[in-house]
Amino acid sequence: RDDDRSRFILPPTRNAPGLADRKSTCSIASQQQTTMKVHAAYGALLLSVARCAGAFSSVSGFPATRSSALVTTTLRAQSDDDSESSSSPPAAAAAAAKPAVPTPPEPFLPALDQSYSVKGDIGDKDFVISRLGGPTVDELSNENLLRILMIECSDLEVNTLVWKCLGYRFDPDKEEWNDSECFPKWRERYPSPPDLIGMSRIYSKEQDSPSLRSNQALVRSIPADNKQSLKTHLKPYGFTGYQYAELTPNKTRRAQCANWLLYFREELFGYTVEELQERRRLKREAEEAEKKRLEEEEGKKAEDEWKPPVKEVF
């Protein structure tokens, strides 16, 4: 309390409290500390009883009794009361200013079915997507890609669009995806389309590792000049990025997929593999010619500019 703290901050004056008042204040503080310790011990005892009741229920097969549920409820209420009474105004203000940790999404169990990628519902809402054929201009529009970032489409719809851009094609007769038009280097590593989002939203290492690795491979295929495509193309449409505190694996991977789709639209869409390889050769020759020109003008050898390694899909 402000009036209590002032007794130890302000210099003694004629109206300052006497020694008896100070002893009384210290006594109250000591009693409060003792009460908090008793509450903590009582809470630990209740927690032990609740755990024992839960363990007995899981081993014996009998349902937990009403008393164990009451103990758990009492423990939570007691813990809340203690936290409220012990928190000071500055601590409460700091807790209010601290950004909330995002709640992890609930697991989506239908995605664990092997047939979900070919039978799951897509294209039912505003997101423009179809399994048939290759990617279209409407599917790669800024408005459509913005829906990926705003979580206005399903994980399966995001995967389906990226699969089509990578060259996978859906066979409606066999109800399966094939790699008939897939980029050669990507096909070698992923003969069947990988889950780039983590559709099940189960982030254990065993379940999520393949999805994480495939998403990282997709990100590595984006050249450094195209890493900021989200800011370049979608900021005029109202996308200002995610706050660090609200990031989840699902949001991060959606952003990475959307960034790759923008790179695909701007640099790869509409070209054959041979044409892409020729464009890359011409670009490298232009860079070498510019480097030599600078060396001749400055009279010294220019240092090679470091660039992050890129593993292009083609």
C-alpha positions in Angstrom: 0.0 0.0 0.0 1.2 3.5 -0.8 0.7 4.8 2.7 2.6 1.9 4.3 5.6 2.3 1.9 5.8 6.0 2.6 6.7 5.2 6.2 10.0 3.8 5.0 10.6 6.3 2.2 9.8 9.7 3.7 12.1 11.3 6.3 10.8 11.4 9.8 8.7 14.4 10.6 6.7 15.7 13.5 3.6 13.8 12.2 5.4 10.5 11.4 4.2 7.4 13.0 5.9 6.2 16.2 7.8 3.0 17.0 4.6 1.2 18.1 2.9 1.8 14.7 6.0 0.4 12.9 6.0 -2.7 15.1 2.3 -3.2 14.3 3.0 -2.9 10.6 5.8 -5.5 10.7 3.6 -7.8 12.7 0.9 -7.6 10.1 3.4 -8.3 7.3 4.7 -11.3 9.3 1.2 -12.7 9.7 0.5 -12.3 6.0 3.7 -14.2 5.1 2.7 -17.0 7.6 -0.8 -17.2 6.1 0.7 -17.5 2.5 2.9 -20.3 3.7 0.0 -22.1 5.3 -2.0 -21.7 2.1 0.8 -23.1 0.0 1.2 -26.1 2.2 -2.6 -26.6 2.1 -2.5 -26.4 -1.7 0.3 -29.0 -1.9 -1.7 -31.3 0.3 -4.8 -30.9 -1.8 -2.8 -31.5 -5.0 -1.4 -34.7 -3.6 -4.9 -36.0 -2.7 -6.2 -35.1 -6.2 -3.3 -36.9 -7.9 -3.8 -40.0 -5.7 -7.5 -40.0 -6.6 -6.7 -39.7 -10.3 -4.1 -42.5 -10.1 -6.5 -44.8 -8.3 -9.2 -44.1 -10.9 -6.8 -44.9 -13.8 -5.5 -48.1 -12.2 -8.7 -49.5 -10.7 -11.1 -48.5 -13.5 -13.5 -46.9 -11.1 -14.5 -43.3 -11.8 -13.1 -40.6 -9.8 -15.2 -39.7 -6.8 -17.0 -36.4 -6.4 -14.7 -35.6 -3.5 -11.6 -35.7 -5.8 -13.3 -33.3 -8.2 -14.2 -31.1 -5.3 -10.6 -31.2 -4.1 -9.3 -30.1 -7.6 -11.9 -27.3 -7.8 -11.0 -26.1 -4.3 -7.3 -26.2 -5.1 -7.8 -24.1 -8.2 -10.0 -21.6 -6.4 -7.5 -21.4 -3.5 -4.6 -20.9 -6.0 -6.5 -18.1 -7.7 -7.2 -16.3 -4.4 -3.6 -16.6 -3.3 -2.3 -15.2 -6.6 -4.7 -12.3 -6.4 -4.0 -11.4 -2.8 -0.2 -11.7 -3.2 0.2 -9.7 -6.4 1.1 -6.1 -5.9 -0.2 -3.3 -8.2 3.1 -3.0 -10.2 3.2 -6.8 -10.7 -0.4 -6.8 -11.9 0.3 -4.0 -14.3 3.3 -5.8 -15.7 1.2 -9.0 -16.1 -1.4 -7.0 -18.0 1.1 -5.4 -20.3 2.7 -8.8 -21.1 1.3 -10.2 -24.4 -0.8 -13.3 -24.1 0.7 -16.6 -25.3 -1.3 -17.9 -28.2 -3.4 -21.0 -27.5 -2.2 -24.0 -29.6 -4.8 -25.1 -32.1 -6.8 -28.2 -31.4 -5.6 -31.4 -33.2 -7.5 -32.0 -36.4 -7.9 -35.8 -36.4 -9.5 -36.2 -39.9 -6.2 -35.2 -41.4 -4.6 -38.4 -40.0 -6.7 -40.4 -42.6 -4.5 -41.3 -45.6 -7.4 -40.5 -48.0 -8.0 -37.0 -46.5 -5.7 -35.3 -49.1 -7.9 -36.6 -52.0 -11.3 -36.7 -50.4 -11.3 -33.8 -48.0 -13.6 -30.8 -48.8 -12.0 -27.9 -50.6 -13.3 -24.9 -52.5 -16.6 -24.7 -50.5 -16.0 -21.0 -49.3 -14.4 -17.9 -50.8 -11.0 -19.5 -51.3 -10.5 -20.2 -55.0 -9.1 -23.8 -55.4 -9.7 -26.9 -57.4 -7.9 -30.2 -57.4 -8.1 -30.6 -61.2 -5.5 -29.2 -63.6 -2.7 -26.9 -62.9 -2.6 -23.6 -61.0 -4.7 -20.7 -62.4 -4.4 -16.9 -62.3 -7.4 -16.6 -60.0 -5.9 -19.1 -57.5 -2.6 -17.1 -57.4 -4.2 -13.7 -57.1 -3.2 -11.4 -54.2 -6.7 -11.6 -52.8 -6.7 -15.4 -52.7 -3.2 -15.6 -51.2 -4.2 -13.1 -48.5 -6.9 -15.5 -47.4 -4.1 -18.0 -46.5 -2.6 -15.5 -44.1 -5.9 -14.5 -42.6 -6.8 -18.2 -41.9 -9.8 -18.0 -44.2 -9.1 -21.3 -45.8 -8.3 -24.8 -44.6 -4.8 -26.3 -44.3 -5.8 -28.8 -47.0 -6.6 -26.0 -49.4 -3.2 -24.4 -48.8 -1.5 -27.7 -49.4 -3.5 -28.3 -52.6 -2.5 -25.0 -54.1 1.2 -25.5 -53.4 1.1 -29.1 -54.7 -0.4 -27.9 -58.0 2.3 -25.2 -58.3 5.0 -27.8 -57.6 3.7 -29.9 -60.5 1.6 -32.6 -58.8 -1.5 -33.4 -60.7 -4.7 -35.1 -59.3 -6.1 -38.1 -61.2 -9.9 -38.1 -60.4 -10.3 -41.7 -61.8 -7.7 -43.2 -59.5 -8.3 -40.6 -56.8 -4.6 -40.0 -56.2 -1.9 -37.4 -56.8 0.9 -38.1 -59.3 4.2 -36.3 -60.0 3.8 -36.2 -63.8 4.6 -32.5 -64.1 6.6 -32.1 -60.9 9.9 -30.2 -60.8 12.7 -32.8 -61.3 14.7 -32.0 -58.1 11.5 -31.8 -56.0 10.2 -35.1 -57.5 13.4 -36.9 -56.5 12.9 -36.0 -52.9 9.1 -36.1 -52.7 7.5 -38.5 -55.2 4.2 -37.9 -53.4 3.0 -34.5 -52.2 4.1 -33.8 -48.7 2.1 -32.1 -46.0 3.7 -28.6 -45.9 1.4 -27.2 -43.1 0.9 -30.0 -40.6 -2.8 -30.5 -41.2 -3.2 -32.8 -38.1 -1.9 -29.9 -35.9 -0.2 -32.5 -33.7 3.3 -31.1 -33.1 5.1 -34.0 -31.5 8.4 -34.8 -33.0 7.3 -38.1 -34.5 4.2 -36.7 -36.1 5.3 -33.3 -37.2 8.9 -33.8 -38.3 8.1 -34.8 -41.9 5.9 -31.7 -42.3 8.5 -29.4 -40.8 11.3 -30.7 -43.0 9.3 -30.4 -46.2 8.3 -26.8 -45.3 11.9 -26.0 -44.7 12.9 -27.4 -48.1 10.3 -25.2 -49.7 11.6 -22.1 -47.9 15.2 -22.9 -49.0 14.1 -22.8 -52.6 13.2 -19.1 -52.4 16.0 -16.8 -53.6 17.0 -13.9 -51.3 15.6 -11.3 -53.7 12.1 -12.9 -53.2 12.2 -13.4 -49.4 10.1 -10.2 -48.8 7.4 -11.0 -51.2 4.6 -10.8 -48.6 5.5 -7.2 -47.7 5.9 -6.3 -51.4 2.7 -7.7 -52.7 0.2 -8.1 -49.8 0.9 -5.0 -47.7 -1.2 -2.8 -50.0 -4.1 -5.3 -49.3 -3.9 -4.7 -45.6 -1.5 -7.4 -44.4 0.9 -6.0 -41.9 2.4 -9.2 -40.7 2.0 -11.3 -37.5 3.0 -10.1 -34.1 5.8 -12.3 -32.6 3.6 -13.1 -29.6 0.8 -14.5 -31.7 2.9 -16.8 -33.9 2.0 -20.5 -34.0 3.5 -23.3 -36.2 0.4 -23.1 -38.4 0.6 -19.3 -38.9 4.3 -19.5 -39.6 4.0 -22.2 -42.2 1.0 -20.5 -43.9 3.1 -17.4 -44.3 6.0 -19.4 -45.7 3.7 -21.2 -48.2 2.2 -17.9 -49.2 5.6 -16.3 -49.7 6.7 -19.3 -51.9 3.5 -19.0 -53.9 4.2 -15.3 -54.6 7.7 -16.3 -55.7 6.3 -19.0 -58.0 3.8 -16.6 -59.5 6.4 -13.9 -60.2 9.4 -16.1 -61.3 8.3 -19.6 -62.3 4.6 -19.5 -63.4 4.1 -20.2 -67.1 7.7 -21.3 -67.9 9.0 -24.8 -68.7 12.0 -26.2 -66.8 14.2 -25.7 -69.8 13.1 -22.0 -70.0 13.8 -21.5 -66.3 17.3 -23.0 -66.6 18.0 -20.7 -69.6 16.8 -17.7 -67.6 19.0 -18.6 -64.7 22.0 -19.0 -67.0 21.4 -15.6 -68.6 21.0 -14.0 -65.1 24.3 -15.5 -63.9 26.1 -14.2 -67.1 24.7 -10.7 -66.5 25.9 -10.8 -62.9 29.4 -11.8 -64.0 29.6 -9.1 -66.6 28.5 -6.5 -64.1 31.1 -7.7 -61.7 33.9 -7.4 -64.3 32.8 -3.9 -65.2 33.0 -2.8 -61.6 36.5 -4.3 -61.3 37.7 -2.4 -64.3 36.3 0.9 -63.2 37.7 0.6 -59.6 40.9 -1.1 -60.6 40.7 -3.8 -58.0 39.0 -7.2 -57.7 35.6 -7.0 -56.2 34.8 -9.2 -53.3 32.1 -11.8 -53.9 28.9 -10.8 -52.1 27.7 -13.5 -49.8 24.2 -14.8 -50.5 22.3 -17.5 -48.6 22.3 -20.9 -50.3 19.3 -21.6 -52.5 18.1 -25.1 -53.6 15.8 -24.3 -56.5 13.0 -26.7 -57.1 13.8 -26.8 -60.9 
